[in-house]
Amino acid sequence: GTFRLTVLDVGQGSAALVETAEHRLLVDTGPAWGAAGASAFAAQVKPAMRALGVSQLDGVLLTHGDRDHAGGLPAAQALFPGATLLGPGGGPCHRGRRWRWDGVDFAVLHPEPNPRAGQGNAQSCVLAISAGARRVLLLADVPRFVERRLAGELPRQDLVLAAHHGSQGSSARV
């Protein structure tokens, strides 16, 4: 089991492609711009996927519904209508959800299945990907208190894709 993670530059927002031997997962679709339906998916993600030879997606995981993460969803769904959607508008994305593709393990670490508190970024879907001893953590836009909890629970990660905000509410030193 091996995988390739491609993090795509979509400006303010996020989009990442995870590829295993036989499966493809897009984590977030980048932002939408204006009212005309323009999006980072159409402008950056789709051409990058073509250049990588990706002609099908098995799934799209939206970490949360903010426009900078989910704005390209309509364009992604139009291009890949058979892709399973996890997160807002699709299947639940919560702690405990796990699957395995081609010897690669995927685990959702946050949020809790029935959250009692927190909205927006605090309910971002955090995804861990591992193959053998290699570990990657995609933090979406979780705030500091979630980062700290996860840092206390998890083994050392090879790569952490931190929240893109760079704000006072995320990406704490832990």
DRENTIVO-74886 format. One record per atom (N, C-alpha, C): atom name; x, y, z; residue in three letters. Coordinates in steps of 0.2 Angstrom, whole numbers. Each point is the difference from the previous one (the first is absolute). Example, Ala and Ser with C-alpha at 12.3 -4.5 7.8 and 13.67 -1.06 7.14 Angstrom:
  atom      x      y      z  res
     N     66    -28     39  Ala
    CA     -4      6      0  Ala
     C      4      6      0  Ala
     N     -2      5     -4  Ser
    CA      4      6      1  Ser
     C     -4      5      3  Ser
REM end
This chain:
  atom      x      y      z  res
     N      4     -6      0  Gly
    CA     -4      6      0  Gly
     C      4      6      0  Gly
     N      0      4     -5  Thr
    CA      3      7      0  Thr
     C     -5      5     -3  Thr
     N      1      6      1  Phe
    CA     -4      5     -2  Phe
     C      4      6     -2  Phe
     N     -3      5     -4  Arg
    CA      3      6     -2  Arg
     C     -5      5      2  Arg
     N      2      5      3  Leu
    CA     -3      6      2  Leu
     C      2      6     -4  Leu
     N     -5      3     -3  Thr
    CA      2      6     -4  Thr
     C     -4      6      3  Thr
     N      3      5      3  Val
    CA     -3      6      2  Val
     C      0      5     -5  Val
     N     -6      3     -2  Leu
    CA     -1      4     -5  Leu
     C     -1      7      2  Leu
     N      4      5     -3  Asp
    CA     -1      7      2  Asp
     C     -6      3     -3  Asp
     N     -5      1      4  Val
    CA     -6      3     -2  Val
     C     -1      7      4  Val
     N      5      3      2  Gly
    CA      0      7      3  Gly
     C     -3     -1      7  Gly
     N     -5      4      2  Gln
    CA     -3      0      7  Gln
     C     -5     -6      0  Gln
     N      2     -5      3  Gly
    CA     -4     -6      0  Gly
     C      5     -6     -1  Gly
     N     -3     -6     -1  Ser
    CA      4     -6     -1  Ser
     C     -3     -5     -4  Ser
     N      4     -4     -3  Ala
    CA     -2     -6     -4  Ala
     C      6     -5      0  Ala
     N     -1     -6      1  Ala
    CA      6     -5     -1  Ala
     C     -3     -6     -3  Ala
     N      4     -4     -4  Leu
    CA     -2     -6     -3  Leu
     C      5     -5      3  Leu
     N     -4     -6      2  Val
    CA      3     -6      3  Val
     C     -1     -5     -5  Val
     N      6     -3     -2  Glu
    CA     -1     -6     -5  Glu
     C      3     -6      3  Glu
     N     -3     -5     -1  Thr
    CA      2     -7      2  Thr
     C      1     -4     -7  Thr
     N      2     -6      0  Ala
    CA      0     -4     -6  Ala
     C     -6      0     -4  Ala
     N     -6      0      3  Glu
    CA     -6     -1     -4  Glu
     C     -5      6      2  Glu
     N      1      4      4  His
    CA     -5      5      3  His
     C      3      7      0  His
     N     -5      5     -1  Arg
    CA      2      7      1  Arg
     C     -5      3      4  Arg
     N      2      4      5  Leu
    CA     -4      4      5  Leu
     C      2      7     -1  Leu
     N     -5      5     -1  Leu
    CA      2      7      0  Leu
     C     -3      3      7  Leu
     N      5      3      4  Val
    CA     -2      3      6  Val
     C      0      7     -1  Val
     N     -7      2      0  Asp
    CA     -1      7     -1  Asp
     C      0      2     -7  Asp
     N     -3      5     -2  Thr
    CA     -1      2     -7  Thr
     C      3      7     -2  Thr
     N      2      3      5  Gly
    CA      2      7     -1  Gly
     C     -5      5      0  Gly
     N      1      7     -1  Pro
    CA     -5      5      1  Pro
     C     -4      1     -7  Pro
     N     -6      3      1  Ala
    CA     -4      3     -5  Ala
     C      1      7      0  Ala
     N      0      3     -6  Trp
    CA      0      7     -1  Trp
     C     -6      3     -3  Trp
     N     -2      5      3  Gly
    CA     -6      4     -4  Gly
     C     -6     -4     -1  Gly
     N     -5      3     -3  Ala
    CA     -6     -4     -1  Ala
     C     -1     -4     -6  Ala
     N      5      0     -5  Ala
    CA      0     -3     -6  Ala
     C      2     -7      0  Ala
     N      1     -3      6  Gly
    CA      2     -7      1  Gly
     C      8     -1     -2  Gly
     N      4      5      0  Ala
    CA      7     -1     -1  Ala
     C      3     -3      6  Ala
     N      5     -4      0  Ser
    CA      2     -3      6  Ser
     C      8     -3     -2  Ser
     N      3     -1      6  Ala
    CA      7     -2      0  Ala
     C      0     -7     -3  Ala
     N     -5     -4      1  Phe
    CA     -1     -7     -3  Phe
     C      1      1     -7  Phe
     N     -4      4     -3  Ala
    CA      0      1     -8  Ala
     C      7      2     -2  Ala
     N      2      5      3  Ala
    CA      6      4     -2  Ala
     C      7     -4      2  Ala
     N      0     -3      6  Gln
    CA      7     -3      2  Gln
     C     -1     -7      1  Gln
     N     -5     -3      3  Val
    CA      0     -7      2  Val
     C     -1     -4     -6  Val
     N     -5      1     -4  Lys
    CA     -2     -4     -6  Lys
     C      7      0     -5  Lys
     N      3      5     -1  Pro
    CA      6      0     -5  Pro
     C      5     -4      3  Pro
     N      1      0      7  Ala
    CA      6     -3      3  Ala
     C     -2     -8      0  Ala
     N     -6     -2      1  Met
    CA     -2     -7      0  Met
     C      1     -3     -7  Met
     N     -2      4     -5  Arg
    CA      1     -2     -7  Arg
     C      8     -1     -1  Arg
     N      4      4      2  Ala
    CA      7      0      0  Ala
     C      3     -6      3  Ala
     N     -3     -2      6  Leu
    CA      2     -6      4  Leu
     C     -3     -7     -3  Leu
     N     -4      1     -5  Gly
    CA     -3     -6     -3  Gly
     C     -6     -3      4  Gly
     N     -3      5      4  Val
    CA     -6     -3      4  Val
     C     -7      1     -5  Val
     N     -3     -5     -1  Ser
    CA     -6      0     -4  Ser
     C     -6     -2      4  Ser
     N      1     -2      6  Gln
    CA     -6     -2      4  Gln
     C      2      2      7  Gln
     N     -6      1      4  Leu
    CA      1      1      7  Leu
     C     -5     -5      4  Leu
     N      3     -3      5  Asp
    CA     -5     -5      4  Asp
     C     -4      4      5  Asp
     N      4      6      3  Gly
    CA     -4      3      5  Gly
     C      3      8      0  Gly
     N     -5      4      3  Val
    CA      2      7      2  Val
     C     -2      0      7  Val
     N      5      2      4  Leu
    CA     -1      2      7  Leu
     C      0      7      2  Leu
     N     -5      3      2  Leu
    CA      0      7      1  Leu
     C      1      1      8  Leu
     N      5      3      2  Thr
    CA      2      0      7  Thr
     C     -5      4      4  Thr
     N     -3      5     -3  His
    CA     -5      4      2  His
     C     -3      5     -5  His
     N     -6      3      1  Gly
    CA     -3      3     -5  Gly
     C      2      7     -2  Gly
     N      5      3      3  Asp
    CA      2      7     -2  Asp
     C      2      0     -7  Asp
     N     -2      6     -3  Arg
    CA      1      1     -7  Arg
     C      7     -1     -3  Arg
     N      5      1      4  Asp
    CA      7     -1     -2  Asp
     C      2     -7      0  Asp
     N     -4     -5      2  His
    CA      1     -7      0  His
     C     -5     -4     -4  His
     N     -6      3     -1  Ala
    CA     -5     -4     -3  Ala
     C     -3      4     -6  Ala
     N      3      6     -2  Gly
    CA     -3      4     -5  Gly
     C      1     -4     -7  Gly
     N      4     -4     -1  Gly
    CA      1     -3     -6  Gly
     C     -4     -7     -1  Gly
     N     -4     -1      5  Leu
    CA     -4     -7      0  Leu
     C     -4     -1     -6  Leu
     N     -4      6     -2  Pro
    CA     -4     -2     -6  Pro
     C      3     -1     -6  Pro
     N      6      3     -1  Ala
    CA      4     -2     -6  Ala
     C      3     -7      1  Ala
     N      2     -2      6  Ala
    CA      3     -7      1  Ala
     C     -5     -5     -1  Ala
     N     -6      1      2  Gln
    CA     -6     -4     -1  Gln
     C     -2     -1     -7  Gln
     N      0      6     -4  Ala
    CA     -1     -1     -7  Ala
     C      5     -4     -4  Ala
     N      6      1      2  Leu
    CA      5     -4     -3  Leu
     C      1     -7      2  Leu
     N     -2     -2      6  Phe
    CA      1     -6      3  Phe
     C     -7     -2      3  Phe
     N     -5     -1     -3  Pro
    CA     -7     -1      3  Pro
     C      0     -6      4  Pro
     N      4     -5     -1  Gly
    CA      0     -6      4  Gly
     C      4      0      6  Gly
     N      3      5      2  Ala
    CA      5      0      6  Ala
     C     -5      1      6  Ala
     N      2     -4      5  Thr
    CA     -4      0      6  Thr
     C      2      6      4  Thr
     N     -5      4      3  Leu
    CA      2      6      4  Leu
     C     -1     -2      7  Leu
     N      6      2      4  Leu
    CA      0      0      7  Leu
     C      0      7      2  Leu
     N     -3      2      6  Gly
    CA      0      6      3  Gly
     C     -7      4     -2  Gly
     N      0      7      1  Pro
    CA     -6      3     -1  Pro
     C     -4     -1     -7  Pro
     N     -6     -2      1  Gly
    CA     -4     -2     -6  Gly
     C      1     -7     -2  Gly
     N      4     -4      3  Gly
    CA      1     -7     -2  Gly
     C      0     -5      6  Gly
     N      4     -5      0  Gly
    CA      0     -5      6  Gly
     C      4      4      6  Gly
     N     -1     -3      6  Pro
    CA      3      3      6  Pro
     C      8     -1      0  Pro
     N      3      6      2  Cys
    CA      7      0      0  Cys
     C      1      1      8  Cys
     N      1     -5      4  His
    CA      1      1      7  His
     C      5     -6      3  His
     N      3      2      6  Arg
    CA      5     -4      3  Arg
     C     -3     -7      0  Arg
     N      4     -5     -2  Gly
    CA     -1     -7      0  Gly
     C     -2     -3     -7  Gly
     N     -1      4     -4  Arg
    CA     -1     -2     -7  Arg
     C      7     -2     -3  Arg
     N      0     -6     -3  Arg
    CA      7     -3     -2  Arg
     C     -2     -4     -7  Arg
     N      5      0     -4  Trp
    CA      0     -4     -6  Trp
     C      7     -2     -2  Trp
     N      1     -5     -5  Arg
    CA      6     -2     -2  Arg
     C     -1     -1     -8  Arg
     N      5      4     -3  Trp
    CA      0     -1     -7  Trp
     C      7     -3     -2  Trp
     N      1     -5     -3  Asp
    CA      6     -3     -3  Asp
     C      6      0      5  Asp
     N     -2     -2      6  Gly
    CA      5      0      6  Gly
     C      2      7      3  Gly
     N     -4      5     -2  Val
    CA      1      6      3  Val
     C     -6      2      5  Val
     N      1      2      6  Asp
    CA     -5      1      5  Asp
     C     -2      7      1  Asp
     N     -6      1      0  Phe
    CA     -3      7      1  Phe
     C     -4      0      6  Phe
     N      1      5      4  Ala
    CA     -4      1      7  Ala
     C     -2      7      1  Ala
     N     -6      1      1  Val
    CA     -2      7      2  Val
     C      1      0      8  Val
     N      3      5      2  Leu
    CA      2      1      7  Leu
     C     -4      5      4  Leu
     N     -4      5     -4  His
    CA     -4      5      3  His
     C     -5      2     -5  His
     N     -6      2      1  Pro
    CA     -3      2      7  Pro
     C     -3     -7      3  Pro
     N     -2      1      6  Glu
    CA     -4     -5      3  Glu
     C     -6     -2     -4  Glu
     N     -3     -6      0  Pro
    CA     -6     -1     -4  Pro
     C     -6      4      2  Pro
     N     -1      2      7  Asn
    CA     -5      4      2  Asn
     C      2      6      4  Asn
     N      3      5     -4  Pro
    CA      3      6      4  Pro
     C     -4      3      5  Pro
     N      2      2      5  Arg
    CA     -4      4      5  Arg
     C      1      8      0  Arg
     N      6      1     -3  Ala
    CA      2      7      0  Ala
     C      5      1     -6  Ala
     N      0      7     -2  Gly
    CA      4      1     -5  Gly
     C     -3      1     -7  Gly
     N      1      4     -4  Gln
    CA     -3      1     -7  Gln
     C      6      2     -4  Gln
     N     -2      0     -7  Gly
    CA      5      2     -5  Gly
     C      7     -4      0  Gly
     N      5      3      1  Asn
    CA      7     -3     -1  Asn
     C      1     -5      6  Asn
     N     -3      1      6  Ala
    CA      0     -5      5  Ala
     C     -3     -7     -2  Ala
     N     -4      0     -5  Gln
    CA     -3     -6     -2  Gln
     C      3     -3     -6  Gln
     N      6      3     -2  Ser
    CA      4     -2     -6  Ser
     C      1     -8      0  Ser
     N      0     -3     -5  Cys
    CA      1     -7     -1  Cys
     C      8     -1      0  Cys
     N      3     -3      4  Val
    CA      7     -2      0  Val
     C      2     -7     -2  Val
     N      4      0     -5  Leu
    CA      1     -7     -3  Leu
     C      8     -2      1  Leu
     N      0     -6      2  Ala
    CA      7     -3      1  Ala
     C      1     -5     -6  Ala
     N      5     -1     -3  Ile
    CA      2     -5     -5  Ile
     C      6     -3      2  Ile
     N      0     -7     -1  Ser
    CA      6     -3      2  Ser
     C      1     -6     -5  Ser
     N      6     -2     -1  Ala
    CA      2     -6     -4  Ala
     C      7     -2      3  Ala
     N      0     -6      3  Gly
    CA      6     -2      4  Gly
     C      2      5      5  Gly
     N      6      2      0  Ala
    CA      2      5      5  Ala
     C     -1      7     -2  Ala
     N     -2      1     -6  Arg
    CA     -1      7     -2  Arg
     C     -7      3      2  Arg
     N      0      6      3  Arg
    CA     -6      3      3  Arg
     C     -1      7     -2  Arg
     N     -6      2     -2  Val
    CA     -2      7     -3  Val
     C     -6      2      4  Val
     N      0      6      2  Leu
    CA     -6      3      4  Leu
     C     -2      6     -4  Leu
     N     -7      0     -2  Leu
    CA     -3      6     -3  Leu
     C     -4      3      5  Leu
     N      2      6      2  Leu
    CA     -4      3      6  Leu
     C     -6      5     -2  Leu
     N     -1      1     -6  Ala
    CA     -5      4     -2  Ala
     C      1      7      3  Ala
     N     -5      3      3  Asp
    CA      0      6      4  Asp
     C     -1      0      7  Asp
     N      2     -6      3  Val
    CA     -2      0      7  Val
     C      4      5      4  Val
     N     -3      2      6  Pro
    CA      3      5      4  Pro
     C      5     -4      5  Pro
     N      4      4      4  Arg
    CA      5     -2      4  Arg
     C     -2     -6      5  Arg
     N     -6      1      3  Phe
    CA     -2     -5      5  Phe
     C      0     -7     -3  Phe
     N     -2      0     -7  Val
    CA     -1     -7     -3  Val
     C      8     -2     -2  Val
     N      4      4     -2  Glu
    CA      7     -1     -2  Glu
     C      3     -3      7  Glu
     N     -1      3      5  Arg
    CA      3     -2      7  Arg
     C     -2     -7      1  Arg
     N     -7     -1      0  Arg
    CA     -2     -7      2  Arg
     C      3     -5     -5  Arg
     N      0      1     -6  Leu
    CA      2     -5     -5  Leu
     C      8     -1      1  Leu
     N      4      5      1  Ala
    CA      7     -1      2  Ala
     C      1     -4      6  Ala
     N     -4      0      5  Gly
    CA      0     -4      5  Gly
     C     -2     -8     -1  Gly
     N     -4     -1     -5  Glu
    CA     -2     -6     -2  Glu
     C      4     -4     -5  Glu
     N      3      3     -4  Leu
    CA      3     -3     -6  Leu
     C      7     -1      0  Leu
     N      3     -5     -4  Pro
    CA      7     -1      0  Pro
     C      3      6     -5  Pro
     N      6      0      0  Arg
    CA      4      5     -5  Arg
     C     -3     -1     -7  Arg
     N     -1      6     -3  Gln
    CA     -2      0     -7  Gln
     C      5      1     -5  Gln
     N      0     -2     -6  Asp
    CA      6      1     -5  Asp
     C     -2      7     -3  Asp
     N     -6      1     -1  Leu
    CA     -3      7     -3  Leu
     C     -6      2      3  Leu
     N      0      6      2  Val
    CA     -7      3      3  Val
     C     -1      6     -5  Val
     N     -6      0     -3  Leu
    CA     -3      5     -4  Leu
     C     -4      5      5  Leu
     N      3      5      2  Ala
    CA     -3      4      6  Ala
     C     -5      4     -3  Ala
     N     -5      3      4  Ala
    CA     -5      4     -2  Ala
     C      3      6     -3  Ala
     N     -3      2     -6  His
    CA      2      5     -4  His
     C      0      7      3  His
     N     -4      1      5  His
    CA     -1      7      2  His
     C      6      4      2  His
     N      4     -3      4  Gly
    CA      6      4      3  Gly
     C     -3      5      4  Gly
     N     -6     -1      3  Ser
    CA     -3      4      5  Ser
     C      2     -1      7  Ser
     N     -3      4      4  Gln
    CA      2      0      7  Gln
     C     -4     -6      3  Gln
     N     -5     -3     -4  Gly
    CA     -4     -5      3  Gly
     C      2     -7     -2  Gly
     N      5     -1     -4  Ser
    CA      2     -7     -3  Ser
     C      8      0      0  Ser
     N      2     -6     -2  Ser
    CA      7     -1     -1  Ser
     C      5      2      6  Ser
     N     -2     -3      6  Ala
    CA      3      2      6  Ala
     C      7     -4      1  Ala
     N      5      2      4  Arg
    CA      5     -4      1  Arg
     C     -2     -5      6  Arg
     N      1     -6     -1  Val
    CA     -2     -5      4  Val
     C      5     -4      3  Val
REM end
